[in-house]
């Protein structure tokens, strides 16, 4: 009732009420079998295990596989599969540029926890110093102009990893023993998953980006075709 009175008052005054946007998960096809995709190269220096494929395009350098690292879906070096996956990663990066529900500057996401579905944007960078709990069902999209950097031992919990998306304008670093969820797409730079970090999702770098892995577990995610669904915002 209170919300209705506020909306009526705004209408009388000719002021538009703030709009909440329903974030939508992109539909994937070429990327569904990938856990890691680099642009310029992928380097593995520890005993990393991935559920899906590890690929690179337009570069061709993949080092550390099959020893000491294991790619459950094999490696794809600038072949037809990797080229198609890189093209879809670029398209998906564009698709994730959806209207923001909340805008921040440099923001530690731990301070926003718990967080309902929605589209969360930073004009600077996102960091994670502790735990971020995602509550409810729907889609979470995090857009940052610059970097995404986590602290050692930080974590993202809750939510469906198939419906959690990270659109990073620069590079991403998941620091040691981080436990993270969702699909990360970094536009460029040196991207790293440091010692012991776990990702329930995908780690993708566009054409200029490199990826370094070090004793990690990257599980997929196991999604049926698309990311699936929209956020709970209306």
WOVENCOR-V903341 format. One record per residue. BURIAL is I if it has 24 or more other ideal C-beta (glycine too) atoms within 12 Angstrom, else O. D_LAST is the distance of its C-alpha to the last C-alpha in Angstrom with 1 decimal. Layout:
BEGIN
burial=BURIAL d_last=D_LAST
burial=BURIAL d_last=D_LAST
END
This chain:
BEGIN
burial=O d_last=17.3
burial=O d_last=17.7
burial=O d_last=14.1
burial=O d_last=15.0
burial=O d_last=18.3
burial=O d_last=16.9
burial=O d_last=14.7
burial=O d_last=17.9
burial=O d_last=20.1
burial=O d_last=18.3
burial=O d_last=18.4
burial=O d_last=22.1
burial=O d_last=22.8
burial=O d_last=21.2
burial=O d_last=18.9
burial=O d_last=15.4
burial=O d_last=12.7
burial=O d_last=11.1
burial=O d_last=8.0
burial=O d_last=5.7
burial=I d_last=6.1
burial=O d_last=5.8
burial=I d_last=9.5
burial=I d_last=11.8
burial=I d_last=15.2
burial=I d_last=18.2
burial=O d_last=20.6
burial=I d_last=24.0
burial=O d_last=27.4
burial=I d_last=30.3
burial=I d_last=28.8
burial=I d_last=28.3
burial=I d_last=31.8
burial=I d_last=31.8
burial=I d_last=31.6
burial=I d_last=33.0
burial=I d_last=33.3
burial=I d_last=35.2
burial=I d_last=36.0
burial=I d_last=39.4
burial=I d_last=40.3
burial=I d_last=39.7
burial=I d_last=42.0
burial=I d_last=42.3
burial=O d_last=44.8
burial=I d_last=44.2
burial=O d_last=43.9
burial=I d_last=40.3
burial=I d_last=39.0
burial=I d_last=36.1
burial=I d_last=34.8
burial=I d_last=34.3
burial=I d_last=36.1
burial=I d_last=36.9
burial=I d_last=37.2
burial=I d_last=38.0
burial=I d_last=37.9
burial=I d_last=39.2
burial=I d_last=41.4
burial=O d_last=43.5
burial=I d_last=44.3
burial=I d_last=43.3
burial=I d_last=45.5
burial=I d_last=45.8
burial=I d_last=45.2
burial=O d_last=46.5
burial=O d_last=48.3
burial=O d_last=47.2
burial=I d_last=43.7
burial=I d_last=42.5
burial=I d_last=39.8
burial=I d_last=39.0
burial=I d_last=38.1
burial=I d_last=41.0
burial=I d_last=41.1
burial=I d_last=40.3
burial=I d_last=42.0
burial=I d_last=41.1
burial=O d_last=41.6
burial=O d_last=39.7
burial=I d_last=37.1
burial=I d_last=36.6
burial=I d_last=36.5
burial=I d_last=33.8
burial=I d_last=31.8
burial=I d_last=32.1
burial=I d_last=31.0
burial=I d_last=27.8
burial=I d_last=27.2
burial=I d_last=27.4
burial=O d_last=25.1
burial=I d_last=22.5
burial=I d_last=22.9
burial=O d_last=22.0
burial=I d_last=19.0
burial=I d_last=17.6
burial=I d_last=17.9
burial=I d_last=14.1
burial=O d_last=12.6
burial=I d_last=12.7
burial=I d_last=10.5
burial=I d_last=14.0
burial=O d_last=17.4
burial=I d_last=20.7
burial=O d_last=24.3
burial=O d_last=26.3
burial=I d_last=24.4
burial=I d_last=25.6
burial=I d_last=22.6
burial=O d_last=24.5
burial=O d_last=23.9
burial=I d_last=20.1
burial=I d_last=20.6
burial=O d_last=18.9
burial=I d_last=15.7
burial=I d_last=12.4
burial=I d_last=10.6
burial=I d_last=9.6
burial=I d_last=11.8
burial=I d_last=14.9
burial=I d_last=17.6
burial=I d_last=21.3
burial=O d_last=23.7
burial=O d_last=26.4
burial=I d_last=26.4
burial=I d_last=24.8
burial=I d_last=27.2
burial=I d_last=27.1
burial=O d_last=30.0
burial=O d_last=29.2
burial=I d_last=26.5
burial=I d_last=22.7
burial=O d_last=21.0
burial=I d_last=17.7
burial=O d_last=16.2
burial=O d_last=14.0
burial=O d_last=13.2
burial=I d_last=11.3
burial=I d_last=12.1
burial=I d_last=13.6
burial=I d_last=15.0
burial=I d_last=17.6
burial=I d_last=19.3
burial=I d_last=22.6
burial=I d_last=25.1
burial=I d_last=28.0
burial=I d_last=28.7
burial=I d_last=27.3
burial=I d_last=30.0
burial=I d_last=30.1
burial=I d_last=32.9
burial=O d_last=35.3
burial=O d_last=34.1
burial=I d_last=30.5
burial=I d_last=27.8
burial=I d_last=24.2
burial=I d_last=23.5
burial=I d_last=20.8
burial=I d_last=18.1
burial=I d_last=19.2
burial=I d_last=21.2
burial=I d_last=20.4
burial=I d_last=16.7
burial=I d_last=17.8
burial=I d_last=18.8
burial=I d_last=21.0
burial=I d_last=21.7
burial=I d_last=24.9
burial=I d_last=26.6
burial=I d_last=29.9
burial=I d_last=31.2
burial=I d_last=30.2
burial=I d_last=32.4
burial=I d_last=31.8
burial=I d_last=34.7
burial=O d_last=37.1
burial=O d_last=35.8
burial=I d_last=32.1
burial=I d_last=29.9
burial=I d_last=26.9
burial=I d_last=24.1
burial=I d_last=22.3
burial=I d_last=23.4
burial=I d_last=24.9
burial=I d_last=25.7
burial=I d_last=28.0
burial=I d_last=29.2
burial=I d_last=32.8
burial=I d_last=35.3
burial=I d_last=36.8
burial=I d_last=34.3
burial=I d_last=35.5
burial=I d_last=34.8
burial=I d_last=37.6
burial=I d_last=39.8
burial=O d_last=38.4
burial=I d_last=34.7
burial=I d_last=32.5
burial=I d_last=29.6
burial=I d_last=27.5
burial=I d_last=26.2
burial=I d_last=27.6
burial=I d_last=29.3
burial=I d_last=29.4
burial=I d_last=31.2
burial=I d_last=31.4
burial=I d_last=34.8
burial=O d_last=36.3
burial=I d_last=35.1
burial=I d_last=37.2
burial=I d_last=36.4
burial=I d_last=38.7
burial=I d_last=38.5
burial=I d_last=40.6
burial=I d_last=40.9
burial=I d_last=37.3
burial=I d_last=35.5
burial=I d_last=32.7
burial=I d_last=31.4
burial=I d_last=29.4
burial=I d_last=26.7
burial=O d_last=27.4
burial=I d_last=24.5
burial=O d_last=24.9
burial=O d_last=24.8
burial=I d_last=21.3
burial=I d_last=19.1
burial=I d_last=16.9
burial=I d_last=13.3
burial=I d_last=9.8
burial=I d_last=8.2
burial=I d_last=6.5
burial=I d_last=3.8
burial=O d_last=0.0
END
